[in-house]
Amino acid sequence: MDDKLQEIARRFERLTADLSNPEVITDRTRFQQVAKERSQLEPLVDAFHEFSRVRAQLTETEALLVDAEMREMAQEELPGLRQQVEELDSKLKILLLPKDPNDERDVILEVRAGAGGDEAGLFAGEILRVYLRYAERRGWKATLMDTSENAAGGIKDASVTITGDGVYSALKYESGVHRVQRVPATEAQGRIHTSTCTVAVMPEAEDVDVQINPADIQMDVMRSTGAGGQSVNTTDSAVRLTHKPTGVIVKCQQEKSQLKNRAMALRMLRTKLYEMELEKQQNARDAARKSQVGTGDRSEKIRTYNFPQDRLTDHRISLTRHNLPAVMDGDIEDILVACRTHFQAEALQQQMGQPAKETK
């Protein structure tokens, strides 16, 4: 690992020098490429320099054990230094993991009501709000592209685009079935019900990722539904696109302009086709969202929100978190970090040929 890190450090130094090279400075495209690569390597190189410094300090301190006068001081410092070396070694191994090429992409996030009737729709609406509030906390831009409400005031399904720095990297482990256990407002007997909703997080495709033949798209226009006003639901502005070769259907009704709705629907379609291609490469035969969210059945869960016990449980990583009101207001950073850390460690163990350990 040292040889590889040394090579990366030398590459970082060359890139740093290139940023002062007049030939690079005058070539805008090349300058941006160099700056981007340097920025990507910087955390790894900084961690390597810190690791080298602490490891050298550890070696020097261990050498003091033979000195009678310095032995006691060395013995006091050694445990802390050894722990630092171990932690930095783990950090470096994670930083050396192959990067997900989609991590810096924006996402299209979909929430759908699952099992549980009206209560599932209400819960789906609350989960959608969790991500909208989290996006607001992060300074990301969230744009609701389509939503279908149910009679109880919840949602049947909704699609939203979220744009910002590292959106997919932060949210990619949120895909799956989210389960709620609580007493619904409509429950007269005070019995606890279990309902679900599904979440799908898809990296947004770029124009170069998916080429769509216009002849393969069927466009239908209709009047928007739901809360309107301002002519939103009085004109044929809603757009539904059907990709005939795959049968994928997307709909957008958020804008008054049919042209804008068509452009947003095309973004959704491109992203769904890109997601399908990614799953095809991974030998997944099901539709793009199915591998992420399953059927929505109560047993296919990644996370449970237990309101009577004020407890959230992520079943994949054995994480328990209390204070559900804060969670439902978008305070989920620690949960996302815990998921990312767990799956990075799992990937590292697989890369090293070791069996993954269960998170306690």
C-alpha positions as CSV (number, residue, x, y, z in Angstrom):
1,M,0.0,0.0,0.0
2,D,2.9,2.4,0.7
3,D,4.2,2.1,-2.8
4,K,0.8,3.0,-4.2
5,L,0.4,5.9,-1.9
6,Q,3.9,7.2,-2.7
7,E,3.0,7.1,-6.4
8,I,-0.3,9.0,-5.7
9,A,1.6,11.6,-3.7
10,R,4.1,12.1,-6.6
11,R,1.1,12.5,-9.0
12,F,-0.4,15.1,-6.7
13,E,2.8,17.0,-6.7
14,R,3.0,17.0,-10.5
15,L,-0.6,18.2,-10.7
16,T,0.1,21.0,-8.2
17,A,3.0,22.1,-10.4
18,D,0.8,21.9,-13.5
19,L,-1.5,24.5,-12.0
20,S,1.3,27.0,-12.2
21,N,2.3,26.0,-15.8
22,P,1.4,28.7,-18.3
23,E,0.5,26.1,-20.9
24,V,-2.0,24.6,-18.5
25,I,-3.3,27.9,-17.3
26,T,-4.1,29.1,-20.8
27,D,-5.9,25.9,-21.7
28,R,-9.2,26.2,-19.8
29,T,-10.3,22.6,-20.3
30,R,-7.0,21.1,-19.3
31,F,-6.7,23.5,-16.3
32,Q,-10.2,22.4,-15.1
33,Q,-9.3,18.7,-15.5
34,V,-6.0,19.1,-13.6
35,A,-7.7,21.1,-10.8
36,K,-10.5,18.5,-10.5
37,E,-8.0,15.5,-10.3
38,R,-5.9,17.4,-7.8
39,S,-8.9,18.1,-5.7
40,Q,-10.0,14.5,-5.8
41,L,-6.5,13.3,-4.6
42,E,-6.0,15.9,-1.9
43,P,-7.9,14.2,0.9
44,L,-6.0,10.9,0.3
45,V,-2.6,12.7,0.1
46,D,-3.3,14.7,3.2
47,A,-4.3,11.5,5.1
48,F,-1.1,9.8,3.8
49,H,1.1,12.6,5.0
50,E,-0.5,12.6,8.4
51,F,-0.2,8.8,8.6
52,S,3.5,9.0,7.7
53,R,4.1,11.7,10.3
54,V,2.3,9.7,13.1
55,R,3.9,6.4,12.1
56,A,7.4,8.1,12.2
57,Q,6.5,9.5,15.7
58,L,5.5,6.0,16.8
59,T,8.8,4.5,15.6
60,E,10.8,7.2,17.5
61,T,8.7,6.7,20.6
62,E,9.2,2.9,20.6
63,A,12.9,3.5,20.3
64,L,12.8,5.4,23.6
65,L,11.7,2.2,25.5
66,V,15.4,1.2,25.8
67,D,16.1,4.5,27.5
68,A,15.5,4.1,31.3
69,E,14.9,7.8,31.7
70,M,12.5,8.1,28.8
71,R,10.7,4.7,29.1
72,E,7.8,5.9,31.3
73,M,7.0,8.8,29.1
74,A,7.2,6.6,26.0
75,Q,4.9,4.0,27.6
76,E,2.3,6.7,28.2
77,E,2.3,8.0,24.6
78,L,2.5,4.7,22.8
79,P,-1.2,3.6,23.1
80,G,-2.5,6.9,21.7
81,L,0.0,6.8,18.8
82,R,-0.8,3.2,18.0
83,Q,-4.5,4.0,17.9
84,Q,-3.9,7.0,15.6
85,V,-1.8,4.8,13.2
86,E,-4.6,2.2,13.2
87,E,-7.3,4.8,12.5
88,L,-5.4,6.5,9.8
89,D,-4.5,3.1,8.2
90,S,-8.3,2.3,8.0
91,K,-9.0,5.8,6.6
92,L,-6.4,5.4,3.9
93,K,-7.8,2.0,2.9
94,I,-11.3,3.4,2.5
95,L,-10.0,6.4,0.6
96,L,-8.2,4.0,-1.8
97,L,-11.5,2.2,-2.6
98,P,-12.6,2.7,-6.2
99,K,-14.8,5.7,-6.5
100,D,-18.4,5.3,-7.6
101,P,-18.5,7.4,-10.8
102,N,-22.1,8.5,-10.0
103,D,-21.2,9.9,-6.5
104,E,-21.1,13.6,-7.7
105,R,-24.3,13.3,-9.8
106,D,-27.6,14.9,-9.0
107,V,-30.5,12.5,-8.3
108,I,-34.1,11.9,-9.1
109,L,-35.7,10.6,-5.9
110,E,-39.1,8.8,-6.0
111,V,-41.3,8.0,-3.0
112,R,-44.3,5.7,-3.4
113,A,-46.9,4.5,-0.9
114,G,-46.7,0.8,-0.2
115,A,-48.8,-1.5,2.0
116,G,-51.2,0.1,4.5
117,G,-53.8,2.1,2.6
118,D,-54.3,5.8,3.5
119,E,-51.8,5.6,6.3
120,A,-49.1,4.4,3.8
121,G,-49.9,7.5,1.7
122,L,-49.6,9.8,4.7
123,F,-46.3,8.2,5.7
124,A,-45.0,8.5,2.1
125,G,-45.7,12.2,2.3
126,E,-43.8,12.5,5.5
127,I,-40.8,10.6,4.1
128,L,-40.8,12.9,1.1
129,R,-40.7,15.9,3.5
130,V,-37.7,14.3,5.3
131,Y,-35.6,14.4,2.2
132,L,-36.9,17.9,1.2
133,R,-35.9,19.2,4.6
134,Y,-32.6,17.5,4.5
135,A,-31.9,18.9,1.1
136,E,-32.7,22.4,2.5
137,R,-30.3,21.8,5.4
138,R,-27.5,20.9,2.9
139,G,-28.2,23.9,0.7
140,W,-29.3,21.6,-2.2
141,K,-32.0,22.6,-4.7
142,A,-35.0,20.3,-4.7
143,T,-37.6,20.5,-7.4
144,L,-40.9,18.5,-7.2
145,M,-41.5,17.1,-10.7
146,D,-44.7,15.1,-10.2
147,T,-46.9,14.1,-7.3
148,S,-50.1,12.1,-7.0
149,E,-52.2,12.7,-3.9
150,N,-54.6,10.3,-2.1
151,A,-57.9,11.1,-0.6
152,A,-56.5,11.3,3.0
153,G,-54.0,14.0,2.2
154,G,-51.0,11.8,1.7
155,I,-49.4,10.8,-1.6
156,K,-49.6,7.8,-3.9
157,D,-46.2,8.7,-5.5
158,A,-44.0,11.7,-6.0
159,S,-40.8,12.4,-8.0
160,V,-38.3,15.1,-7.1
161,T,-35.0,16.2,-8.5
162,I,-32.2,17.2,-6.0
163,T,-29.2,19.0,-7.2
164,G,-26.0,20.0,-5.3
165,D,-22.6,18.8,-4.3
166,G,-22.3,15.0,-3.8
167,V,-26.1,14.4,-3.7
168,Y,-26.0,10.8,-4.9
169,S,-23.1,10.0,-2.6
170,A,-25.1,11.1,0.4
171,L,-28.5,9.6,-0.6
172,K,-27.7,6.4,-2.5
173,Y,-28.2,4.1,0.4
174,E,-31.7,5.4,1.1
175,S,-33.3,3.2,-1.6
176,G,-35.6,0.5,-0.2
177,V,-38.7,-0.1,1.9
178,H,-39.3,2.3,4.8
179,R,-41.7,0.9,7.4
180,V,-43.7,2.9,10.0
181,Q,-45.3,1.5,13.2
182,R,-47.7,3.9,14.9
183,V,-51.4,4.6,15.8
184,P,-53.0,6.3,12.7
185,A,-55.1,9.4,13.3
186,T,-58.1,7.4,11.9
187,E,-57.7,4.5,14.4
188,A,-60.5,4.8,17.0
189,Q,-59.3,1.8,19.0
190,G,-55.7,3.1,19.5
191,R,-54.2,0.1,17.8
192,I,-50.7,0.3,16.3
193,H,-50.6,-0.2,12.5
194,T,-47.7,-1.1,10.3
195,S,-47.4,0.6,6.9
196,T,-44.7,1.1,4.3
197,C,-43.5,3.3,1.5
198,T,-40.7,2.8,-1.0
199,V,-37.9,5.1,-1.9
200,A,-35.8,5.0,-5.1
201,V,-32.7,7.1,-5.5
202,M,-31.4,7.3,-9.1
203,P,-28.3,9.2,-10.3
204,E,-29.5,11.7,-12.9
205,A,-28.3,10.8,-16.4
206,E,-26.6,13.3,-18.6
207,D,-27.3,13.8,-22.3
208,V,-24.1,11.8,-23.2
209,D,-25.2,8.8,-21.0
210,V,-28.4,7.9,-22.8
211,Q,-29.2,8.7,-26.5
212,I,-33.0,8.6,-27.0
213,N,-34.5,8.4,-30.5
214,P,-37.3,11.0,-30.6
215,A,-39.3,8.5,-32.7
216,D,-39.3,6.1,-29.7
217,I,-41.2,8.6,-27.5
218,Q,-44.9,8.9,-27.3
219,M,-46.1,12.1,-25.7
220,D,-49.6,12.6,-24.3
221,V,-50.8,15.9,-22.8
222,M,-53.5,16.3,-20.2
223,R,-54.7,18.6,-17.5
224,S,-52.8,18.7,-14.3
225,T,-54.5,17.3,-11.2
226,G,-54.3,18.3,-7.5
227,A,-54.0,21.7,-6.0
228,G,-53.8,24.1,-8.9
229,G,-54.6,27.7,-9.5
230,Q,-52.7,30.1,-11.8
231,S,-54.0,28.0,-14.7
232,V,-52.0,24.9,-13.7
233,N,-55.0,22.6,-13.8
234,T,-57.1,24.5,-16.3
235,T,-54.9,23.9,-19.4
236,D,-53.4,20.9,-21.0
237,S,-50.0,21.5,-19.5
238,A,-49.2,18.1,-17.9
239,V,-47.0,15.8,-20.0
240,R,-46.7,12.0,-20.0
241,L,-43.9,10.4,-22.0
242,T,-43.8,6.7,-22.9
243,H,-40.6,5.2,-24.1
244,K,-42.0,2.6,-26.5
245,P,-39.0,0.2,-26.7
246,T,-39.0,-0.3,-22.9
247,G,-42.5,0.7,-21.8
248,V,-41.1,3.2,-19.3
249,I,-43.6,5.9,-18.5
250,V,-42.9,9.3,-16.8
251,K,-45.1,12.2,-16.1
252,C,-44.6,15.8,-15.1
253,Q,-47.3,18.4,-14.2
254,Q,-45.5,20.9,-11.9
255,E,-45.1,23.8,-14.4
256,K,-47.8,25.9,-16.2
257,S,-45.8,25.5,-19.4
258,Q,-46.2,22.3,-21.4
259,L,-42.7,22.9,-22.8
260,K,-41.1,23.0,-19.4
261,N,-43.0,19.9,-18.2
262,R,-41.8,18.1,-21.3
263,A,-38.2,19.0,-20.7
264,M,-38.5,17.9,-17.1
265,A,-40.2,14.6,-18.1
266,L,-37.4,14.0,-20.6
267,R,-34.9,14.3,-17.7
268,M,-36.8,11.8,-15.7
269,L,-37.0,9.4,-18.7
270,R,-33.3,9.7,-19.5
271,T,-32.5,9.0,-15.8
272,K,-34.7,5.9,-15.7
273,L,-33.2,4.5,-18.8
274,Y,-29.7,5.1,-17.4
275,E,-30.7,3.4,-14.2
276,M,-31.9,0.4,-16.2
277,E,-28.6,0.3,-18.1
278,L,-26.7,0.3,-14.9
279,E,-28.7,-2.6,-13.5
280,K,-28.3,-4.4,-16.8
281,Q,-24.5,-4.1,-16.4
282,Q,-24.8,-5.6,-12.9
283,N,-26.8,-8.5,-14.3
284,A,-30.1,-7.3,-12.7
285,R,-33.0,-8.5,-14.8
286,D,-35.8,-6.6,-13.1
287,A,-37.0,-3.0,-13.9
288,A,-34.9,-0.1,-12.7
289,R,-36.6,0.5,-9.4
290,K,-37.5,-3.1,-8.5
291,S,-34.0,-4.0,-7.3
292,Q,-34.0,-1.0,-5.1
293,V,-37.4,-1.0,-3.5
294,G,-38.8,-4.6,-3.8
295,T,-42.6,-5.0,-3.8
296,G,-43.3,-2.7,-0.9
297,D,-44.3,-5.6,1.3
298,R,-44.0,-5.0,5.0
299,S,-41.3,-7.7,5.4
300,E,-39.0,-6.1,2.8
301,K,-37.7,-3.3,4.9
302,I,-34.4,-1.4,5.3
303,R,-35.6,0.9,8.1
304,T,-38.4,1.0,10.7
305,Y,-39.8,4.2,12.3
306,N,-41.4,3.1,15.5
307,F,-43.4,6.1,16.9
308,P,-44.7,4.6,20.2
309,Q,-41.1,3.9,21.2
310,D,-39.6,7.0,19.5
311,R,-37.1,4.8,17.7
312,L,-35.6,4.5,14.3
313,T,-33.9,1.2,13.3
314,D,-31.8,0.7,10.2
315,H,-31.9,-3.1,9.8
316,R,-29.0,-3.3,7.4
317,I,-26.5,-1.9,9.8
318,S,-28.2,-2.5,13.2
319,L,-28.4,1.2,13.9
320,T,-30.8,2.6,16.5
321,R,-31.6,6.3,16.7
322,H,-34.1,8.1,18.9
323,N,-35.8,11.5,18.6
324,L,-38.1,10.7,15.7
325,P,-39.5,14.3,15.5
326,A,-36.0,15.5,14.6
327,V,-35.6,12.7,12.0
328,M,-38.9,13.5,10.4
329,D,-37.7,17.2,10.2
330,G,-34.7,16.1,8.1
331,D,-32.1,15.6,10.8
332,I,-30.7,12.5,9.2
333,E,-27.0,13.3,8.6
334,D,-25.7,10.9,11.2
335,I,-27.9,8.1,9.7
336,L,-26.6,8.7,6.2
337,V,-22.9,8.8,7.5
338,A,-23.4,5.6,9.4
339,C,-24.8,3.8,6.3
340,R,-22.0,5.2,4.1
341,T,-19.3,4.1,6.6
342,H,-20.8,0.6,7.0
343,F,-20.9,-0.1,3.3
344,Q,-17.5,1.4,2.6
345,A,-16.1,-0.9,5.3
346,E,-18.0,-3.8,3.7
347,A,-16.5,-3.0,0.3
348,L,-13.0,-2.8,1.9
349,Q,-13.4,-6.2,3.5
350,Q,-14.5,-7.7,0.1
351,Q,-11.6,-6.0,-1.7
352,M,-9.2,-7.6,0.9
353,G,-10.8,-11.0,0.5
354,Q,-12.2,-11.0,4.1
355,P,-15.8,-11.8,5.1
356,A,-17.8,-8.8,6.1
357,K,-18.4,-8.4,9.8
358,E,-21.9,-7.6,11.1
359,T,-22.2,-4.1,12.5
360,K,-23.1,-4.0,16.2
